Amino acid sequence: MGSAFIRDARLCGQCHDVDHPLNHRLDADGRDTGAAFPLQSTYTEWVQSDFARRAEPQTCATCHM
């Protein structure tokens, strides 16, 4: 029996959005903003892409599975 969650891009997002556990983003003056420093933002980039906004989204699994 298959699970709908396996076909959902949010599954991929659990591992493919990774922030540095210690470092934060800095502002233009070099001050710590408190915001996590991204190491990998593949899922976030997909969410903001045209692939995700189509009537029938092209998900990660569409290409990779």
C-alpha positions, 0 to 999 in steps of 0.5 A, a space after each residue: 500500500 502506498 502512502 500519499 506522503 511519499 509522493 508529496 514534496 514535503 517529504 523531500 523538504 525534511 532533508 533538503 532544506 538544511 541550516 547550519 546549526 551554529 552560524 547565523 546570517 549577518 546583516 550588511 554591517 556584519 551583525 548577527 541577525 539570528 536567522 539560520 544560515 542555510 547550507 542547502 535550500 533545494 526544497 525552498 527553491 522548488 516551492 518558489 519555482 514555476 514547477 511547484 505552481 503549475 496546475 499539476 505541480 512537477 514535484 521532486 519525485 516526478 523527476 527523481 523517482 
